[in-house]
Amino acid sequence: MNHQTQPHSLLQMFLYTLLIALIALLGYLSFSHIRSTDGMVDSTQAYVEPDSNFTHLWVAPSDWRLMYLKPEEKALVEYGRELIAHTSEYLGPKGSVKAISNGMNCQNCHLNAGTQPWGNNYFAVQSTYPKFRARSGAIEDQVKRVNDCFERSLNGQALAAESKEMRAILAYIKWLGSDVAKGVAPKGSGIFKLKGLKRAIDPIKGAEVYAAKCQSCHQADGGGVLADNGKSYTYPPLWGPHSYNHGAGLYRMSNFAGYVKYNMPLGANYEKPQLTDEEAWDLAAYVNTMPRPAKDLSQDWPDIAGKPFDHPFGPYADPFTEDQHKYGPYKPIKEWIAKHKKSKK
């Protein structure tokens, strides 16, 4: 009887072994797929060297290091961070300290309270100020730098240099730059300088990008979404009476394009951008064409030769029009500026 059933048993063993082998193969293939899709190296793909612009970026000091500060200094730094993150709660139209700004928060432009790499952060402010700025034609200190934001980006009034709020903001900025050597701007500081387009940037194309990728947060009228407390914005206004005025840094097309490329829409960052370069530039053209508060800029750029290539208001030292300075193409302007700078040396 055992002799008669032996072939059947051998068949069962063979099928069982085959099943185990198939399970093992499927497991291997599944693991290999995970390795190739979770950021690990897939040996079947050609190696692509990471863009060095986005590796080894500077980061803010860890919060645990605050314990080494004197209690009063620590409290001032923490208050400064709170003011940057929730400016309108203290200094907005319904602010608890003063009503001197438009309701936006500093971190609407300086992301994560000024700590986001390539998010218009403060990493290089302490190390590079005081410094000469061509816009004012003078040496500017950190107080002037902060008040430029209040008067331009927040379309408001300057903070008194001796006020607790100014001292707190300066203490926080100093804290963020505490590891940065004097005169150094670490990698990831400020806004990424996006490569220009060969053509003029297009507000009509930008309107399409805005409708598809920005409107759900900032609204069709660009007015943003006011928070339930009525003091600040859940999503800030990008134009209109409560947005930045045309003297603000983000009113320059190159600044706006570099900012949104690696920070917008919500959830994007330098590691996971969602906009193409063209979309970022065209979006800048659209947003910065829309109406916003004006500012007297008559004292800016005492030496007009110092104006940047995308400063949208004349007169200029070069032969290009206001329209080209605003929308481009920028390459001819930049080449003219570079050539004439060399000829002066």
Salt bridges, closest charged atoms under 4 A:
ASP63 OD1 - ARG81 NH1 2.90
GLU140 OE1 - ARG133 NH1 3.28
GLU140 OE2 - LYS144 NZ 3.92
ASP148 OD2 - ARG133 NH1 3.35
ASP148 OD2 - ARG135 NH2 2.97
ASP148 OD1 - LYS144 NZ 2.75
ASP148 OD1 - ARG152 NE 3.79
ASP179 OD2 - ARG65 NH1 2.80
ASP277 OD1 - LYS261 NZ 3.06
GLU278 OE2 - ARG199 NE 3.85
GLU279 OE1 - LYS213 NZ 3.26
ASP282 OD2 - ARG199 NH2 2.84
ASP300 OD1 - ARG152 NH2 3.02
ASP310 OD1 - ARG252 NE 2.72
ASP318 OD1 - HIS325 NE2 2.87
GLU335 OE2 - LYS331 NZ 3.99
